[in-house]
Amino acid sequence: MTSKQTAAVHGGERSSHNPGVVNTINPSTAFHFSEAANQFYPRYFNTPNQQIIVDKLCELENAEAGIVFSSGMAAISTTLMALLKPGDHAVMLNGLYGGTHSFVCKEFDDAGIQYTFASGDVASLTGAMQDNTRMVFVETPANPLLDVVDLRGLSDAVAGRNALTVVDNTFASPINQNPLDQGFDISIHSGTKYLGGHSDLTFGAVLGHAEPIELIRQKAINYGGCLNGLTCYLIERSLKTLAVRVERQSDNALEVARYLAGQAAVDQVFYPGLETHPDHQLAARQMTGFGGMLSFNLDGAVSYRDFLGALKLITPATSLGGVESTMTMPVFTSHRLMPEQTRQQLGITERLVRFSVGIESANDLIADLEQALARCLAGSEAGAAG
Ligand SMILES: Cc1ncc(COP(=O)(O)O)c(C=O)c1O
């Protein structure tokens, strides 16, 4: 098996009729007529540039087949609607990305699909299964609290029960976690995050066994969320550096998490790489790196507005997974659409800051955090004195 570092660079390479070392871009939306059943067309998800990134991602995820979409939500929504039918039931992790959570709550009733949200331990997820359960859908590490689901434990427990196991693998990326190797049927990515990695592309990917991927492709042809050749080329270019980016982001995140865990102005740090994280042992078993995402609760004395406003290098911004470090408040962004009560239950409050650690120097990031926390503490002490 090729290493992931090598697959990221060389996976999907086409050498025939191409004198260059870089694959050619084929922007065409019209392809020469043929009588074949599978004619090329961007919305048939089968053009040469789409296939190149599918091949690369299949190598990275050890997948038999794949399909790439115009966004992560296009990938998620098409997968759900392709694999679930009216009368089916799905078990969904309760701590899912807010957009997925909202899709389920808004669309499943209309589609006649039943669902139960369950917490991330294997017993709760399998305990929520019914005779008509056809899918168990999780996310790990989950957005934004970095809870970890036991992929092998769950796939073993669901095996033989006629239900597909699907995971949103966005936070880990294929560099740090390969769910299909842990018995999962389908791995989904918002490529907008780590796969693209430069905060300038929107796409999604679904990787898995050939049979469900073909069902998803048939649905996708009707839904239409496809990519053009030029965007595919940019994705391919980004993927070549995926391993070096994610390895550096993971190293930086561990250093930064250790620093934050020692700060009086920080209440709690959520990072699976910390020995204090409740899922640390599990994460160490099923991941090859702990990833570039972490979150933390600010102490009551520090307001998020003052803290974000005091940062000089780290940019307060939505989204995640880029080479530049960014921070956001999930309560106002990724989980805004989640009902307030559910957010409170999960611990997504106005004190929770989500940190997407980039590839800058860890020392510079820590220096920025240090000066921002010091300014906030000085401000709150002055306020208390005055
Ligand atoms: C874990 C996760 N999954 C899926 C998505 C949706 O991806 P997109 O914004 O590319 O549609 C996001 C977006 O933030 C995400 O964080």
The ligand as a Gaussian input file, in Angstrom:
#p B3LYP/6-31G(d) Opt

LIG

0 1
 C      -17.724000      18.798000      10.033000
 C      -18.370000      19.501000       8.865000
 N      -19.070000      18.783000       7.978000
 C      -19.671000      19.363000       6.923000
 C      -19.614000      20.728000       6.719000
 C      -20.322000      21.343000       5.530000
 O      -19.397000      21.638000       4.517000
 P      -19.617000      22.787000       3.398000
 O      -19.612000      24.090000       4.110000
 O      -18.460000      22.565000       2.471000
 O      -20.925000      22.519000       2.740000
 C      -18.883000      21.515000       7.624000
 C      -18.822000      22.989000       7.436000
 O      -18.420000      23.720000       8.310000
 C      -18.250000      20.885000       8.727000
 O      -17.558000      21.598000       9.637000

